[in-house]
């Protein structure tokens, strides 16, 4: 059992993913220092990346603490599908099979699962959802 003061492996994974993305000059140039968010803020500068769905499942069989996480990063833009696809490609290239360092956990693997893009009817914004599967130990 984890004590109250310890870091959540999922939050540690999200911090490592964010740090990796913002360390890339092209990503930083496209979204800016505040361009990766955990919630949608109205009137945010675009494009931006938002943490979408997060699903986790305990994979441990003998108390080894393995955790499977499906993380979806959403890329939003009012400009074009090309812009969200370009940024989605960067996310995929930077995070697929990346050697991320986590606080309080070990990343066994992180792999790209799928990318889906569309134009959202309600907002008229372009959206690309980039899903990764991470296994944490």
C-alpha positions as CSV (number, residue, x, y, z in Angstrom):
1,X,0.0,0.0,0.0
2,X,1.3,3.4,-0.9
3,X,1.6,6.1,1.8
4,X,-0.3,9.4,1.4
5,X,2.8,11.4,0.6
6,X,3.9,9.3,-2.4
7,X,3.5,10.3,-6.0
8,X,0.8,8.6,-8.0
9,X,2.3,6.6,-10.9
10,X,-0.2,8.0,-13.3
11,X,0.6,11.6,-12.3
12,X,4.3,10.8,-12.6
13,X,3.7,9.4,-16.1
14,X,1.8,12.5,-17.2
15,X,4.5,14.8,-15.8
16,X,7.2,12.8,-17.7
17,X,5.1,12.9,-20.9
18,X,4.6,16.7,-20.6
19,X,8.3,17.3,-19.8
20,X,9.3,15.3,-22.8
21,X,7.0,17.2,-25.2
22,X,7.9,20.6,-23.9
23,X,11.6,19.8,-24.2
24,X,11.1,19.6,-28.0
25,X,11.6,23.0,-29.7
26,X,9.0,22.3,-32.4
27,X,6.3,21.3,-30.0
28,X,7.2,24.3,-27.7
29,X,7.1,26.6,-30.8
30,X,3.6,25.3,-31.8
31,X,1.9,25.3,-28.4
32,X,4.0,27.5,-26.1
33,X,5.0,26.8,-22.5
34,X,1.4,26.7,-21.3
35,X,0.1,24.7,-24.3
36,X,-0.3,21.3,-22.5
37,X,-3.4,21.3,-20.2
38,X,-5.3,18.8,-18.1
39,X,-8.7,20.5,-18.9
40,X,-10.2,22.6,-21.7
41,X,-10.1,26.3,-20.9
42,X,-12.3,28.6,-23.0
43,X,-10.4,31.1,-25.1
44,X,-7.1,29.1,-24.8
45,X,-4.5,29.9,-27.4
46,X,-4.4,27.3,-30.1
47,X,-3.2,24.8,-31.0
48,X,-2.9,23.2,-27.6
49,X,-2.6,19.7,-26.2
50,X,-5.0,18.4,-23.5
51,X,-4.9,15.2,-21.5
52,X,-8.1,13.4,-22.4
53,X,-9.2,10.0,-21.3
54,X,-7.1,8.0,-18.9
55,X,-7.9,4.4,-18.2
56,X,-5.8,2.2,-15.9
57,X,-6.0,-1.5,-14.9
58,X,-4.0,-3.5,-12.4
59,X,-2.0,-6.2,-14.2
60,X,-0.2,-7.5,-11.2
61,X,-0.4,-11.3,-10.6
62,X,1.8,-11.7,-7.6
63,X,1.9,-8.2,-6.0
64,X,4.5,-6.9,-8.5
65,X,2.5,-3.7,-8.9
66,X,2.2,-3.7,-12.7
67,X,-0.3,-1.1,-13.9
68,X,-1.6,-0.7,-17.5
69,X,-2.6,2.8,-18.5
70,X,-4.3,4.0,-21.7
71,X,-3.6,7.7,-22.0
72,X,-5.3,9.9,-24.7
73,X,-3.7,13.2,-25.6
74,X,-6.0,15.5,-27.5
75,X,-4.7,18.1,-29.9
76,X,-7.1,21.0,-30.6
77,X,-6.9,23.7,-33.3
78,X,-9.3,26.1,-35.1
79,X,-6.8,26.5,-38.0
80,X,-6.8,23.1,-39.8
81,X,-6.7,19.4,-39.7
82,X,-3.2,19.6,-41.1
83,X,-2.1,21.5,-37.9
84,X,-3.6,18.9,-35.5
85,X,-2.2,16.0,-37.6
86,X,1.3,17.7,-37.6
87,X,1.2,18.1,-33.8
88,X,-0.2,14.6,-33.4
89,X,2.7,13.1,-35.5
90,X,5.2,14.9,-33.2
91,X,3.5,13.6,-30.1
92,X,3.6,10.1,-31.5
93,X,7.2,10.4,-32.6
94,X,8.4,11.8,-29.2
95,X,6.5,9.4,-26.9
96,X,6.3,6.1,-28.8
97,X,8.7,3.7,-27.1
98,X,10.3,6.6,-25.2
99,X,12.6,6.1,-22.2
100,X,10.7,8.3,-19.7
101,X,11.9,8.6,-16.2
102,X,9.1,8.5,-13.6
103,X,9.2,9.5,-9.9
104,X,8.1,6.6,-7.7
105,X,7.5,4.1,-10.5
106,X,9.2,2.5,-13.4
107,X,8.1,2.8,-17.0
108,X,8.1,-0.7,-18.6
109,X,6.9,0.5,-22.0
110,X,4.9,3.2,-23.7
111,X,3.6,2.5,-27.2
112,X,1.3,4.4,-29.6
113,X,-2.0,2.6,-30.0
114,X,-3.9,4.8,-32.5
115,X,-4.6,8.3,-33.7
116,X,-8.1,9.6,-34.7
117,X,-8.8,13.0,-36.1
118,X,-12.0,14.9,-36.9
119,X,-13.7,18.2,-36.8
120,X,-15.9,18.7,-33.7
121,X,-19.4,19.8,-34.8
122,X,-20.2,21.6,-31.5
123,X,-17.1,23.8,-31.5
124,X,-16.0,23.7,-35.2
125,X,-12.5,22.9,-33.9
126,X,-10.2,20.3,-35.3
127,X,-9.3,17.5,-32.9
128,X,-6.7,14.7,-33.1
129,X,-6.8,12.1,-30.3
130,X,-3.5,10.3,-29.8
131,X,-3.7,7.2,-27.6
132,X,-0.8,5.5,-25.9
133,X,-0.6,2.3,-23.8
134,X,1.9,2.5,-20.9
135,X,2.9,-0.3,-18.5
136,X,4.2,0.9,-15.2
137,X,6.0,-1.1,-12.5
